[in-house]
Amino acid sequence: MPITGWIATHTGLPSIMATGKEPVYAGDRLFAVPGMARDKRPLTGRAKMIRELEGPKLTEPVTMILSDAYAVPGTTIKYTQGDSSVTLTRPEVEWWRGMVSGLNGRTVPGLIWEEAQDKREWSSPISRYNSLIARWPMLEVARTGGGQFVLDDPSHVNAVWEILQKREPLILTPGAPADVLPSRFITVDKVDSARITGDGIIRWNVKWHEVPEDSPMLVGPHAGWGAAPCVTWGEWREVDKVWKSRTYIEICKMIAGMP
């Protein structure tokens, strides 16, 4: 089944639907591995006995619907699965936007990344025994950094705090493509905020550690770097209000504009 791609209408994130065991790449970045699953149909008689003896066989292709939370606004990315591919461009936003999100890719509108020279630091973990001998640990020490963010809409204050206090890595991307300001995964170390105007504009000072891309916190058995849900349960609840029997494909068509 060929890969399907579109831009989610409610988030502006590049989104794809892919089926089967072939992995999906976003450029050179591993994005998803849909894989195969066992047949869900009930078995009886001989077929049931064979399954009990041999174990379940993975015969049914899995379909995944995901959004790319790691894509920088204004960039064009080719998503490839085997011989099938689709090219998507994340819509542009203001270059000064602070695109901070959890792993689900949901950002806060009106958050500004103030110019602070994107300071990054690194301290060597070297152990020197004397002037002739030095050793380094097996694991590399992460770089640290920090930045200032200003929110021009006081109604989103709690949303910013909710993201910064998440117990998971965050995704930090610039508002426009910039070679000297790459996207990165971070874990937050410290946050302080202050009101800087009488009408409620807030400034946050954030300090963080960068998360290496080979960290097991960033990937799962079926999802790679930047893979995020196309529609979250909260977004579905806001639309339907009460429980309704819908498939995930129906929900993505209704909320995310899936073709």
ABEGO torsion letter per residue (X at the ends): XBBBBBBBAAAGBBBBBBBEABBBBBEABBABBAEBBBBABBBBEAAAAAAAAAEBBBABBBBBBBBBAABBBGBBBBBBBEABBBBBBBBBBBAABBBBBBAAGBBBBGBBBBBAGGBBBBBBABBBABAABBBBBABBBBBBBBBBBBBABAAAAAAAAAAAABBBBBBBBBABBBAABBBBBBBBABBBBBBABAAGBBBBBBBBBBBBAABAAABBAABBBGBBBABBAAAAAAAAGBBBBBBAAAAAAAAAGBX
